[in-house]
Amino acid sequence: MSTRSNAAAVERTTMMAPPMPGKKASDTAQLLDRLIHERMRLGIVSALAANEVLTFTELKRLLDTTDGNVSVHARKLEEAGYVS
């Protein structure tokens, strides 16, 4: 995801958790909690739970934050497989 285009869309994925080969479910749960416990990331996940697709601008406006803040946190969620 890039901040270059305000038309860029953030979409939720159907994958609920990133694949974690060799990890126990309890280990994965702790890792997931650390990934989405941050307020902005939880806001992004919550916004996408209610909306199939949001543009970058819509997400920024909804969360009342800056381009950089949405970009950094959305990228973390994208890398973990939560959004695409």
Secondary structure per residue as TSV (DSSP state, phi and psi in degrees):
chain	resnum	aa	ss	phi	psi
A	1	M	-	360.0	143.8
A	2	S	-	-132.0	149.2
A	3	T	T	-85.0	-1.6
A	4	R	T	-64.2	-31.2
A	5	S	-	-122.6	122.9
A	6	N	T	-70.5	-15.4
A	7	A	T	-86.5	-7.2
A	8	A	-	-60.8	135.1
A	9	A	E	-103.0	146.4
A	10	V	E	-109.2	125.6
A	11	E	E	-120.9	144.0
A	12	R	B	-77.1	152.5
A	13	T	-	-101.8	164.4
A	14	T	S	-81.2	-13.5
A	15	M	-	-75.6	121.4
A	16	M	S	-81.3	-29.4
A	17	A	S	-143.9	144.2
A	18	P	-	-66.0	146.4
A	19	P	-	-63.9	135.2
A	20	M	-	-130.8	74.2
A	21	P	T	-58.6	136.3
A	22	G	T	78.8	2.4
A	23	K	-	-104.9	144.3
A	24	K	-	-75.2	156.5
A	25	A	H	-57.1	-39.5
A	26	S	H	-65.7	-36.2
A	27	D	H	-66.0	-42.5
A	28	T	H	-63.1	-42.9
A	29	A	H	-60.1	-42.4
A	30	Q	H	-64.9	-40.4
A	31	L	H	-64.4	-43.1
A	32	L	H	-63.1	-41.6
A	33	D	H	-58.3	-42.6
A	34	R	H	-66.3	-34.4
A	35	L	H	-70.4	-44.3
A	36	I	H	-105.4	4.9
A	37	H	-	-71.5	-22.8
A	38	E	S	-63.6	135.5
A	39	R	H	-52.8	-45.4
A	40	M	H	-68.9	-40.9
A	41	R	H	-66.2	-40.0
A	42	L	H	-64.3	-37.1
A	43	G	H	-63.1	-41.7
A	44	I	H	-64.0	-47.5
A	45	V	H	-62.0	-41.6
A	46	S	H	-65.2	-43.0
A	47	A	H	-62.4	-39.3
A	48	L	H	-77.2	-20.3
A	49	A	H	-68.8	-30.3
A	50	A	H	-93.6	-16.6
A	51	N	-	-135.0	125.5
A	52	E	S	-57.7	-43.7
A	53	V	E	-140.8	138.5
A	54	L	E	-131.4	140.8
A	55	T	E	-73.3	163.2
A	56	F	H	-57.7	-43.8
A	57	T	H	-64.2	-42.0
A	58	E	H	-62.5	-43.0
A	59	L	H	-64.6	-44.2
A	60	K	H	-60.4	-45.5
A	61	R	H	-65.9	-43.1
A	62	L	H	-61.9	-40.1
A	63	L	H	-89.1	-4.9
A	64	D	T	52.7	58.5
A	65	T	-	-143.0	-174.5
A	66	T	-	-92.6	164.0
A	67	D	H	-55.1	-48.8
A	68	G	H	-61.9	-39.6
A	69	N	H	-65.3	-47.6
A	70	V	H	-63.3	-43.6
A	71	S	H	-59.5	-48.8
A	72	V	H	-62.6	-47.6
A	73	H	H	-73.6	-36.6
A	74	A	H	-66.3	-36.4
A	75	R	H	-63.4	-41.5
A	76	K	H	-60.9	-43.8
A	77	L	H	-66.9	-36.2
A	78	E	H	-65.8	-44.3
A	79	E	H	-61.9	-31.4
A	80	A	T	-86.3	-5.5
A	81	G	T	90.3	11.0
A	82	Y	S	-81.0	-33.2
A	83	V	B	-133.4	161.4
A	84	S	-	-139.5	360.0
